[in-house]
């Protein structure tokens, strides 16, 4: 007997597992119920494990099948994405690229790279996601993104992190706020805890500062909190609060009057990384826009407090 496990076996397994019914699964797969049953039996014989317990009313996965379910979904998703890339290449370079990046990266770098990319791939569409680092890493692991440019959050072994730039942390506030009026360098000890606006822990900035909480006791004090720079800027615009942000995040187009002052004693920096799935090839179009974006990092004038990494 042929013991080769195929994509068909995996699709049939997922159909039965997700529906809990051979009848429903056979309709979804456009197969007869006997054909679906035979396919599942072939799969079980090939791997030497029972996948389903059958009752009069429902089919349930065995414990071994439950553990395998997420892996099967991942394999099918990656297979379908790879076939989609091949089809896009065959259709005169049509396709779709999914990118996640910090808002500051989209504003300062991606908006410069996309027009250059369009010259070679006018028919390729692009999705841009501005999400927190934790969510971005999960999306990459699930195969929902081609690549991302943001800070590291968990540092998963299934993801590759290539440092691109680093920027210094500093205080962001309105000029009339007391920290914005001073001409002397700011120290961590100068920061009043009661006026601090923090980032939530599921963001790249929030998780990074939480990991470096020893820099200042203000992190342990009660404070206001936001989940993005989009919500931060209007709060700071009221004039009675400040936040701690990396230099790239300090550029607010709608609030150009906000002032950024670097922190010293000690200096704190973050690294922005190119993040990709390990052992997963990019489509030609995704590779091209990534290369253009990397070139853009080297050709774009960087604001104070920002530098290319040497790694």
C-alpha positions as CSV (number, residue, x, y, z in Angstrom):
1,X,0.0,0.0,0.0
2,X,1.2,3.5,-0.8
3,X,1.9,5.3,2.5
4,X,2.5,8.7,1.0
5,X,0.6,11.5,2.7
6,X,-0.7,14.1,0.3
7,X,-2.3,17.5,0.4
8,X,-5.6,15.8,-0.3
9,X,-5.2,13.8,2.9
10,X,-4.6,17.0,4.9
11,X,-7.6,18.9,3.3
12,X,-9.9,15.9,4.0
13,X,-8.6,15.7,7.6
14,X,-9.3,19.4,8.2
15,X,-12.7,19.3,6.6
16,X,-13.8,16.5,9.0
17,X,-12.1,18.0,12.0
18,X,-13.6,21.4,11.5
19,X,-17.1,20.2,10.7
20,X,-17.3,17.2,13.1
21,X,-19.2,15.3,10.4
22,X,-18.3,13.1,7.4
23,X,-21.5,14.2,5.7
24,X,-20.8,17.9,6.0
25,X,-17.1,17.4,5.1
26,X,-17.9,15.4,2.0
27,X,-20.2,18.2,0.7
28,X,-17.5,20.8,1.4
29,X,-14.9,18.7,-0.4
30,X,-17.3,17.7,-3.3
31,X,-16.6,14.0,-2.6
32,X,-18.9,11.1,-1.9
33,X,-18.9,10.1,1.8
34,X,-17.4,6.7,0.9
35,X,-14.5,8.4,-0.9
36,X,-13.9,10.8,2.0
37,X,-14.0,7.9,4.5
38,X,-11.5,5.9,2.4
39,X,-9.2,8.9,2.2
40,X,-9.2,9.3,6.0
41,X,-8.6,5.6,6.5
42,X,-5.6,5.8,4.1
43,X,-4.3,8.7,6.1
44,X,-4.6,6.8,9.4
45,X,-3.0,3.7,7.9
46,X,-0.1,5.8,6.5
47,X,0.7,7.4,9.8
48,X,-0.2,4.5,12.1
49,X,-2.5,6.6,14.2
50,X,-6.2,6.9,14.7
51,X,-7.4,10.4,14.0
52,X,-11.1,10.4,14.8
53,X,-13.5,8.8,17.3
54,X,-16.8,8.2,15.7
55,X,-20.1,8.2,17.6
56,X,-23.7,8.0,16.4
57,X,-24.1,11.7,16.3
58,X,-20.7,13.3,15.9
59,X,-17.1,12.7,14.9
60,X,-14.4,14.1,17.3
61,X,-10.7,14.3,16.9
62,X,-8.4,12.1,19.0
63,X,-5.8,13.7,21.2
64,X,-3.1,13.1,18.6
65,X,-5.3,14.7,15.9
66,X,-5.9,17.7,18.1
67,X,-2.2,18.3,18.5
68,X,-1.7,17.9,14.7
69,X,-4.6,20.1,13.7
70,X,-2.7,23.5,13.9
71,X,0.3,22.1,12.0
72,X,-2.1,20.8,9.2
73,X,-3.7,24.2,8.9
74,X,-0.3,25.9,8.7
75,X,0.9,23.4,6.0
76,X,-2.3,24.0,3.9
77,X,-2.1,27.8,4.3
78,X,1.6,27.9,3.2
79,X,1.0,25.5,0.3
80,X,-1.9,27.6,-0.9
81,X,0.1,30.8,-0.6
82,X,3.0,29.3,-2.5
83,X,0.7,28.2,-5.3
84,X,-0.9,31.6,-5.3
85,X,2.6,33.2,-5.8
86,X,3.3,30.9,-8.8
87,X,-0.1,31.8,-10.4
88,X,0.6,35.5,-9.9
89,X,3.9,35.1,-11.6
90,X,2.3,33.3,-14.5
91,X,-0.4,36.1,-14.8
92,X,1.9,38.8,-15.9
93,X,3.2,39.6,-12.4
94,X,-0.1,40.2,-10.9
95,X,-0.5,39.4,-7.2
96,X,-0.8,40.8,-3.7
97,X,1.8,41.7,-1.1
98,X,1.0,41.9,2.6
99,X,3.3,44.1,4.7
100,X,3.1,45.2,8.3
101,X,5.2,48.1,9.6
102,X,5.3,50.6,12.4
103,X,3.4,53.8,11.4
104,X,6.6,55.8,11.4
105,X,8.2,53.3,8.9
106,X,5.1,53.6,6.6
107,X,5.2,57.4,6.7
108,X,8.9,57.9,6.3
109,X,10.1,55.0,4.2
110,X,7.4,52.9,2.6
111,X,5.7,55.9,1.0
112,X,9.0,56.5,-0.8
113,X,9.5,52.9,-1.8
114,X,6.1,52.1,-3.2
115,X,6.2,54.5,-6.2
116,X,9.5,53.0,-7.3
117,X,8.1,49.5,-6.9
118,X,5.1,50.4,-9.1
119,X,7.4,51.1,-12.0
120,X,8.2,47.4,-12.3
121,X,5.0,45.9,-10.9
122,X,2.1,48.1,-11.7
123,X,-0.5,45.3,-11.4
124,X,0.6,44.1,-7.9
125,X,-1.6,45.3,-5.1
126,X,-0.3,46.0,-1.5
127,X,-1.8,45.7,1.9
128,X,-0.2,47.8,4.7
129,X,-0.9,46.9,8.3
130,X,0.0,49.3,11.2
131,X,-0.3,46.9,14.1
132,X,1.6,46.3,17.4
133,X,4.7,44.2,17.4
134,X,3.0,41.3,19.2
135,X,0.2,41.1,16.7
136,X,2.6,41.4,13.8
137,X,4.7,38.5,14.9
138,X,1.5,36.3,15.3
139,X,0.4,37.3,11.8
140,X,3.8,36.3,10.4
141,X,3.7,33.0,12.1
142,X,0.2,32.3,10.8
143,X,1.2,33.1,7.2
144,X,-0.9,36.3,7.1
145,X,2.0,38.6,6.1
146,X,4.8,38.4,3.6
147,X,7.2,40.4,5.8
148,X,7.2,43.1,8.4
149,X,9.4,46.0,9.5
150,X,9.0,46.8,13.2
151,X,10.6,46.1,16.5
152,X,11.1,42.7,18.0
153,X,8.6,41.6,20.6
154,X,8.8,37.9,21.6
155,X,11.7,36.9,19.3
156,X,10.2,33.6,18.0
157,X,12.6,31.0,16.7
158,X,10.5,30.5,13.5
159,X,11.0,34.1,12.5
160,X,14.2,35.8,11.2
161,X,15.0,39.3,12.5
162,X,17.4,41.5,10.6
163,X,18.2,44.8,12.3
164,X,18.0,47.8,10.0
165,X,18.0,51.0,12.0
166,X,18.1,52.1,15.6
167,X,16.7,55.2,17.3
168,X,17.1,56.8,20.7
169,X,14.2,57.2,23.1
170,X,13.3,60.6,24.3
171,X,10.4,62.7,25.7
172,X,7.7,64.0,23.4
173,X,5.5,66.9,24.5
174,X,4.2,70.3,23.6
175,X,6.6,73.2,23.8
176,X,4.6,74.9,26.6
177,X,4.9,71.8,28.8
178,X,7.6,72.2,31.4
179,X,9.8,69.4,29.9
180,X,9.5,71.1,26.5
181,X,10.7,74.5,27.8
182,X,14.0,73.4,29.4
183,X,17.2,73.9,27.4
184,X,19.3,71.4,29.4
185,X,19.6,67.7,28.5
186,X,16.8,65.6,30.0
187,X,17.6,62.8,32.4
188,X,15.3,59.9,33.4
189,X,15.3,61.3,37.0
190,X,13.7,64.6,35.7
191,X,10.5,62.9,34.5
192,X,7.3,63.4,36.7
193,X,5.4,60.1,36.9
194,X,2.0,61.8,37.3
195,X,2.1,63.4,33.7
196,X,3.4,60.3,31.9
197,X,1.3,58.7,29.1
198,X,2.5,55.1,28.5
199,X,2.0,52.7,25.6
200,X,0.1,49.4,26.3
201,X,2.1,46.3,26.8
202,X,1.0,44.7,23.5
203,X,2.8,47.4,21.5
204,X,6.4,47.4,20.5
205,X,7.2,50.6,22.4
206,X,5.2,49.5,25.5
207,X,6.8,46.0,25.7
208,X,10.3,47.4,25.1
209,X,9.9,50.0,27.9
210,X,8.4,47.4,30.2
211,X,11.5,45.3,29.7
212,X,13.7,48.3,30.6
213,X,11.6,49.4,33.6
214,X,14.8,49.7,35.7
215,X,15.6,53.0,33.8
216,X,13.0,54.9,35.8
217,X,10.6,54.4,38.7
218,X,7.9,56.2,36.7
219,X,7.1,52.9,34.9
220,X,5.8,51.4,38.2
221,X,3.5,54.4,39.0
222,X,-0.1,54.7,37.8
223,X,-0.4,56.5,34.5
224,X,-2.5,57.1,31.4
225,X,-2.1,54.6,28.5
226,X,-2.6,54.5,24.7
227,X,-2.2,51.7,22.2
228,X,-0.8,53.7,19.2
229,X,0.9,57.0,18.2
230,X,-2.4,57.8,16.5
231,X,-4.1,58.2,19.8
232,X,-1.0,59.5,21.6
233,X,-0.6,62.7,19.6
234,X,-4.0,64.3,20.3
235,X,-3.5,63.5,24.0
236,X,-0.1,65.2,24.1
237,X,-1.6,68.1,22.1
238,X,-3.6,69.1,25.1
239,X,-0.4,70.4,26.5
240,X,-0.3,68.8,30.0
241,X,1.2,65.4,29.4
242,X,4.3,63.8,27.9
243,X,5.3,60.4,26.6
244,X,8.5,58.5,26.0
245,X,8.9,57.5,22.4
246,X,11.7,56.5,20.0
247,X,12.9,59.2,17.7
248,X,11.2,57.9,14.5
249,X,7.8,57.9,16.3
250,X,8.3,61.6,17.3
251,X,7.4,62.9,13.9
252,X,3.7,63.7,13.9
253,X,2.4,65.3,10.7
254,X,-0.9,66.5,12.3
255,X,1.0,67.8,15.4
256,X,4.2,69.3,14.0
257,X,4.5,71.5,17.1
258,X,5.3,68.5,19.3
259,X,8.8,68.7,20.6
260,X,11.2,65.7,21.0
261,X,14.1,65.7,23.4
262,X,16.5,62.8,23.7
263,X,17.0,61.2,27.1
264,X,20.4,60.7,28.7
265,X,21.7,59.1,31.8
266,X,21.6,56.4,30.4
267,X,20.8,56.4,26.7
268,X,18.1,54.0,25.6
269,X,17.7,52.8,22.0
270,X,15.5,50.4,20.1
271,X,16.2,48.4,16.9
272,X,13.8,48.2,13.9
273,X,14.1,44.9,12.2
274,X,13.1,43.3,8.9
275,X,11.1,40.2,10.1
276,X,10.4,37.3,7.8
277,X,9.3,33.7,8.2
278,X,12.2,31.3,8.5
279,X,12.5,28.8,5.6
280,X,9.8,30.6,3.6
281,X,10.6,32.1,0.2
282,X,9.1,35.4,-0.8
283,X,7.4,35.9,-4.2
284,X,9.4,37.9,-6.8
285,X,7.3,40.9,-6.3
286,X,7.5,40.8,-2.4
287,X,11.3,40.4,-2.7
288,X,11.5,43.3,-5.1
289,X,9.6,45.8,-2.8
290,X,11.6,44.6,0.2
291,X,14.9,45.3,-1.7
292,X,13.6,48.7,-2.7
293,X,12.7,49.4,0.9
294,X,16.1,48.4,2.1
295,X,17.7,50.8,-0.5
296,X,15.3,53.5,0.8
297,X,16.6,53.2,4.3
298,X,20.2,53.9,3.0
299,X,19.2,56.8,0.8
300,X,16.7,58.7,3.0
301,X,18.1,61.4,5.3
302,X,17.5,60.2,8.9
303,X,16.2,62.5,11.6
304,X,18.3,63.2,14.8
305,X,18.4,60.3,17.1
306,X,18.2,57.7,14.2
307,X,21.0,55.7,12.7
308,X,21.5,52.7,10.5
309,X,22.6,49.6,12.4
310,X,26.1,48.2,11.9
311,X,25.0,44.5,12.1
